[in-house]
Amino acid sequence: MTIDRTVRLNVTWKGFETVPTPGVYPRITLTPGTSKRLGRSADADIVVKHRSVSRIHARIMMEHDGQIAVEDLGSTNGVYINGVEERSAYVMVRDVVCFGSVEYVVGEGCLEAKVSQP
């Protein structure tokens, strides 16, 4: 598997920070009690322009206690957490979340988005 782009995303207890960066995928920000939809469409809260991502692919939520949940919204290529397809699940530090071919790796103090080329 080859990686064509990597972007480091800051993670704090309050959540992910969303700051679009030219040429890379957007940063994701959530605060307790919020949710955002990720997808290829301009109607998504988090726009990820990649052919393996559905128009409205998934919802990412942060519970009031800081736990982060990911829910597949009927995508074509699925949501995988640590290699296992999930309809809905909580994620933790070091988990790998794939939206189609786009990987987000949750780490201590960072989250990295990577894209695999076919």
C-alpha positions as CSV (number, residue, x, y, z in Angstrom):
1,M,0.0,0.0,0.0
2,T,1.4,3.4,-0.9
3,I,0.5,6.6,0.8
4,D,0.1,9.8,-1.3
5,R,-0.7,12.4,1.5
6,T,-0.4,12.7,5.2
7,V,-1.8,15.5,7.4
8,R,-1.3,15.7,11.2
9,L,-4.4,16.7,13.1
10,N,-4.3,18.0,16.6
11,V,-6.4,16.2,19.2
12,T,-7.3,17.6,22.5
13,W,-9.6,16.5,25.3
14,K,-12.2,18.8,23.8
15,G,-12.0,17.0,20.4
16,F,-10.6,17.4,16.9
17,E,-9.8,20.7,15.3
18,T,-11.1,21.4,11.8
19,V,-8.9,23.7,9.7
20,P,-8.9,23.1,5.9
21,T,-5.4,22.9,4.5
22,P,-4.8,23.3,0.8
23,G,-4.0,20.1,-1.0
24,V,-4.8,17.8,2.0
25,Y,-7.8,16.4,3.7
26,P,-9.6,18.6,6.3
27,R,-8.9,18.5,10.0
28,I,-11.8,17.3,12.1
29,T,-13.1,19.2,15.1
30,L,-15.6,17.9,17.6
31,T,-16.5,19.2,21.0
32,P,-18.5,17.3,23.6
33,G,-22.1,16.8,22.6
34,T,-21.6,17.5,18.8
35,S,-21.6,15.5,15.7
36,K,-20.6,16.0,12.1
37,R,-21.2,14.2,8.8
38,L,-18.2,13.2,6.7
39,G,-18.5,12.7,2.9
40,R,-17.6,13.7,-0.6
41,S,-20.6,16.1,-1.0
42,A,-20.5,19.8,-0.3
43,D,-23.5,19.1,1.9
44,A,-21.2,17.2,4.4
45,D,-19.8,18.9,7.4
46,I,-16.4,17.4,6.7
47,V,-15.7,17.2,3.0
48,V,-13.2,14.5,1.9
49,K,-12.8,14.6,-1.8
50,H,-11.8,11.0,-2.6
51,R,-13.5,8.5,-4.9
52,S,-13.8,5.8,-2.3
53,V,-15.8,8.1,0.0
54,S,-19.6,8.3,-0.4
55,R,-21.5,11.6,-0.8
56,I,-22.6,11.3,2.9
57,H,-20.4,8.5,4.2
58,A,-20.4,8.6,8.0
59,R,-21.3,10.5,11.2
60,I,-18.6,11.3,13.8
61,M,-19.9,12.2,17.3
62,M,-18.4,13.2,20.5
63,E,-20.4,12.2,23.6
64,H,-20.7,14.7,26.5
65,D,-18.1,12.6,28.4
66,G,-15.6,12.9,25.5
67,Q,-16.0,9.4,24.0
68,I,-16.0,9.5,20.2
69,A,-18.4,7.4,18.1
70,V,-18.4,6.7,14.4
71,E,-21.5,5.6,12.5
72,D,-21.7,4.4,8.9
73,L,-24.6,6.2,7.1
74,G,-25.1,3.6,4.4
75,S,-21.9,4.2,2.5
76,T,-20.8,2.1,-0.5
77,N,-17.3,1.3,0.8
78,G,-18.0,1.0,4.5
79,V,-16.4,2.2,7.7
80,Y,-13.7,0.0,9.2
81,I,-12.3,0.3,12.6
82,N,-9.0,-1.6,13.1
83,G,-9.8,-3.6,10.0
84,V,-13.3,-4.7,11.1
85,E,-16.3,-3.3,9.2
86,E,-18.6,-1.5,11.7
87,R,-22.0,0.1,11.4
88,S,-21.5,2.0,14.6
89,A,-18.7,1.9,17.2
90,Y,-16.6,4.0,19.7
91,V,-13.0,4.7,18.8
92,M,-10.0,5.1,21.1
93,V,-6.4,6.2,21.0
94,R,-4.4,4.2,18.3
95,D,-7.6,3.0,16.5
96,V,-7.5,3.2,12.7
97,V,-10.8,4.4,11.2
98,C,-11.2,3.9,7.4
99,F,-13.8,5.7,5.4
100,G,-13.5,3.9,2.1
101,S,-9.7,4.2,1.4
102,V,-9.2,7.2,3.6
103,E,-7.6,6.3,7.0
104,Y,-7.7,8.3,10.2
105,V,-5.4,7.1,12.9
106,V,-6.3,8.3,16.4
107,G,-3.1,8.9,18.4
108,E,-2.0,10.7,21.6
109,G,-2.0,14.3,20.7
110,C,-2.6,13.8,17.0
111,L,-4.7,12.2,14.3
112,E,-3.3,11.4,10.9
113,A,-5.3,11.2,7.7
114,K,-3.8,9.0,5.0
115,V,-5.0,8.0,1.5
116,S,-4.2,4.8,-0.2
117,Q,-3.8,4.7,-4.0
118,P,-5.2,1.7,-5.9
